[in-house]
């Protein structure tokens, strides 16, 4: 096997990017364990859990094998609280969340924080009947992008005599800011779900991010509007017996010219005890477009999750299967997720899907 030095691998990575797409477009950060980051998936998922309040935390580390010590990293955290409305099984929720994403040597960063809430309406259901719910949610927040221009050099700064970059030379890039202006960001979504039997459920949702198309330009008066991101997702839990269930899922996302589909299946085993212990294992595939050249299989994600009572810990790894394997030898992204559900004041039948 031939082993390449890090500079050669980094160059190969850039060439692979160029081969995959003729143009590069900014996209929102994303998680392979999207179902473990509900706040960032769909505002309508706020409050869709069984308990009083919930905490989520997510971390993603991508392409450390070729971009260390500055790989792509994403951090996210959220908190949501729900309460009963009226005398029926209707609920409302409120919460807040934040995300930080950084990429590359110049530390291109995206930072955002939002507050939001949802209303969950019972459509039908009763004793020994399937229950149907519709949730609507929205988020409003602030964001900012930044870039360390001091880490970059331009062609005007290349010293031909010494054949190396010279940071003391003028870059010729005059009217560029180190960060964008703070921008207002608005997201909204809908979600339907139904519960049947003891542990079965099916759900489907749609959401729109950056509906107000905020200005994220680094250059003054250039008016660079952020692309809206549209998502559709569906899944469920299908019990095979008292202990084993299948959890299929699919997510479709469209942002500007970029399109992505994630689909797969987790297998869940539970002891169905009072202090429930459950294990999940699964595999997921990610398909993305090449902009002007069709679609390709980008990665396969293997997932393992541990549930204990009110805690859930998830670990996953993306195995690259696209042309980027030329640079990273199939090593992609590592991800970890953590969720805690605080119990309600009284015991009740589960009225939310356990995503």
Secondary structure, 3 states (H helix, E strand, C coil): CCCCCHHHHHHHHHHHHHHHCCCCCCCCCCCCCHHHCHHHHCHHHCCCCCCCEEEEEEEEEECHHHHCCCCEEEEEEEEEEEEEECCCCEEEEEEEEEEEEEECCCCEEEEEEEEEEEEEEEEECCCCCCEEEEEEEEEEEEEEEECCHHHCCCHHHEECCCCEECCCCCCCCCCECCECCCEEEEEEEEEEEEEECCCEEEEEEEEEECCCCCECCCECCCCCECCCEEEEEEEEEEECCCCEEEEEEEEEEEECCEEEEEEEEEEEEECCCCCCEEEEEEEEEEEEECCCCCEEEEEEEEEEEEEECCEEEEEEEEEECCCCHHHHCCEEEEEEEEEEEECCCCCCCCCCCCC
